[in-house]
């Protein structure tokens, strides 16, 4: 399963590198920052819902 996560992260990094200049050309830096902020917010929500808590005070014994 770890390989799948690494693959997804690599695809996302390549897509971001490819799409950022295109977004900047189409809509300027404001559009590029808006798209980046939306992607980061989506990642935050996904992590908030599905990522396990790793703090020692919340771990079940």
Secondary structure, 3 states (H helix, E strand, C coil): CHHHHHHHHHHHHHHHHHHHHHHHHHHHHHHHHHHHHHHHHHHHHHHHHHCCCCCHHHCCC
